Amino acid sequence: MEGDSMTVTNLDFVEFERQQRRFLNELAMKRGQVEDLKNELNVANLKIHQQTRSLETSKSTIEEQNHNLTLALKNTRFLEDTLQSKRDYVSRTQMQQESFVAERESLRGLLQKTELQNYNLTRELNELKSQHNCDAAYQREFINENARIREKIVQLTE
């Protein structure tokens, strides 16, 4: 009797050690996963911070350019003696504006292309979902027919 309880105790202890090792392995794996996720989060936060800084710099540059353009236009209206130099400035500004317009048109075309791709992908997804539903219905029908055949086989063999 005493030997049986020691064997049970030893078995319990061995099982306990096995479970403890398994839990420790899982804990180590999950710690690694947590560290990986922390690193990914830090990288994502750094990218967000960099993009935010870039956005703020761009906003500041645009505001500065808008302010400079406004001052230049006011000066051309009111200062006769600098009219020629201001015309040159306006010409340069117009070229820059045309470049911005061309870029805007290019971006607009890219947006339209992206929207079309999005539409096509959505349509394709819907088609795939429909096909999946048909396949699932066919599979259910096949399984049901298979079950009916098996039932008939069982009935015939009885």
C-alpha positions as CSV (number, residue, x, y, z in Angstrom):
1,M,0.0,0.0,0.0
2,E,2.8,2.4,1.0
3,G,4.7,1.5,-2.2
4,D,1.6,2.3,-4.3
5,S,1.2,5.7,-2.8
6,M,4.9,6.5,-3.3
7,T,4.6,5.4,-7.0
8,V,1.5,7.6,-7.3
9,T,3.4,10.4,-5.7
10,N,6.4,9.9,-7.9
11,L,4.1,9.8,-11.0
12,D,2.3,13.0,-9.8
13,F,5.7,14.6,-9.3
14,V,6.9,13.5,-12.7
15,E,3.7,14.8,-14.3
16,F,4.0,18.0,-12.3
17,E,7.6,18.5,-13.6
18,R,6.5,17.7,-17.1
19,Q,3.7,20.3,-16.9
20,Q,6.0,22.8,-15.3
21,R,8.6,22.4,-18.2
22,R,5.8,22.8,-20.7
23,F,4.5,25.9,-19.0
24,L,8.1,27.3,-18.8
25,N,8.6,26.6,-22.5
26,E,5.3,28.3,-23.3
27,L,6.2,31.2,-21.1
28,A,9.6,31.7,-22.8
29,M,7.9,31.5,-26.2
30,K,5.3,34.0,-25.2
31,R,7.9,36.3,-23.7
32,G,9.7,36.2,-27.1
33,Q,6.4,36.9,-28.9
34,V,5.8,39.9,-26.5
35,E,9.3,41.2,-27.2
36,D,8.7,40.9,-30.9
37,L,5.4,42.7,-30.7
38,K,7.1,45.4,-28.5
39,N,9.7,45.8,-31.2
40,E,7.1,46.0,-33.9
41,L,5.2,48.6,-31.9
42,N,8.3,50.6,-31.4
43,V,9.1,50.6,-35.1
44,A,5.5,51.5,-35.9
45,N,5.6,54.4,-33.4
46,L,8.9,55.6,-34.8
47,K,7.5,55.6,-38.3
48,I,4.4,57.5,-37.1
49,H,6.6,60.0,-35.4
50,Q,8.7,60.4,-38.5
51,Q,5.7,60.8,-40.7
52,T,4.2,63.3,-38.3
53,R,7.4,65.4,-38.3
54,S,7.5,65.2,-42.1
55,L,3.8,66.3,-42.3
56,E,4.5,69.2,-40.0
57,T,7.5,70.3,-42.0
58,S,5.4,70.0,-45.2
59,K,2.6,72.1,-43.7
60,S,5.1,74.7,-42.5
61,T,6.7,74.8,-46.0
62,I,3.3,75.2,-47.7
63,E,2.2,77.9,-45.3
64,E,5.5,79.7,-45.9
65,Q,5.1,79.4,-49.7
66,N,1.5,80.6,-49.5
67,H,2.6,83.6,-47.4
68,N,5.5,84.4,-49.8
69,L,3.1,84.2,-52.8
70,T,0.6,86.6,-51.2
71,L,3.4,89.1,-50.3
72,A,4.8,88.9,-53.9
73,L,1.4,89.5,-55.5
74,K,0.7,92.5,-53.2
75,N,4.1,93.9,-54.0
76,T,3.6,93.6,-57.8
77,R,0.3,95.6,-57.5
78,F,1.7,98.5,-55.4
79,L,5.3,98.9,-56.4
80,E,5.8,100.3,-59.9
81,D,9.6,100.5,-59.6
82,T,9.9,96.7,-59.0
83,L,7.3,95.7,-61.5
84,Q,9.7,93.9,-63.9
85,S,11.4,91.9,-61.1
86,K,8.0,91.0,-59.7
87,R,6.8,89.8,-63.2
88,D,9.9,87.5,-63.3
89,Y,8.9,86.2,-59.8
90,V,5.3,85.6,-60.9
91,S,6.6,83.8,-64.0
92,R,8.7,81.5,-61.8
93,T,5.8,81.1,-59.5
94,Q,3.5,80.2,-62.4
95,M,5.9,77.5,-63.6
96,Q,6.0,76.1,-60.1
97,Q,2.2,76.2,-60.0
98,E,2.0,74.4,-63.3
99,S,4.3,71.8,-61.9
100,F,2.0,71.5,-58.9
101,V,-1.0,71.3,-61.3
102,A,0.7,68.6,-63.4
103,E,1.6,66.7,-60.2
104,R,-1.9,67.1,-58.9
105,E,-3.3,65.8,-62.2
106,S,-0.8,62.9,-62.1
107,L,-2.0,62.1,-58.5
108,R,-5.6,62.4,-59.6
109,G,-4.9,59.9,-62.3
110,L,-3.2,57.6,-59.8
111,L,-6.2,58.0,-57.5
112,Q,-8.6,57.0,-60.3
113,K,-6.4,54.0,-61.1
114,T,-6.3,53.0,-57.5
115,E,-10.0,53.4,-57.1
116,L,-10.5,51.2,-60.2
117,Q,-8.2,48.6,-58.8
118,N,-10.0,48.7,-55.5
119,Y,-13.3,48.3,-57.4
120,N,-11.9,45.4,-59.4
121,L,-10.5,43.7,-56.2
122,T,-13.8,44.2,-54.4
123,R,-15.7,42.7,-57.4
124,E,-13.2,39.8,-57.5
125,L,-13.6,39.3,-53.8
126,N,-17.3,39.2,-54.1
127,E,-17.0,36.7,-57.0
128,L,-14.7,34.5,-54.9
129,K,-17.1,34.7,-52.0
130,S,-19.9,33.6,-54.3
131,Q,-17.8,30.8,-55.6
132,H,-16.9,29.8,-52.1
133,N,-20.6,29.7,-51.1
134,C,-21.4,27.5,-54.2
135,D,-18.5,25.2,-53.3
136,A,-19.6,25.0,-49.7
137,A,-23.2,24.2,-50.8
138,Y,-21.9,21.5,-53.2
139,Q,-19.7,20.1,-50.4
140,R,-22.7,20.0,-48.0
141,E,-24.8,18.3,-50.7
142,F,-22.0,15.8,-51.4
143,I,-21.6,15.0,-47.7
144,N,-25.4,14.6,-47.2
145,E,-25.5,12.3,-50.3
146,N,-22.5,10.3,-49.0
147,A,-24.3,9.9,-45.6
148,R,-27.5,8.7,-47.3
149,I,-25.5,6.2,-49.3
150,R,-23.8,4.9,-46.2
151,E,-27.1,4.6,-44.4
152,K,-28.4,2.6,-47.3
153,I,-25.3,0.4,-47.2
154,V,-25.8,-0.2,-43.5
155,Q,-29.5,-1.0,-44.0
156,L,-28.7,-3.4,-46.8
157,T,-25.9,-5.1,-44.8
158,E,-28.1,-5.6,-41.8
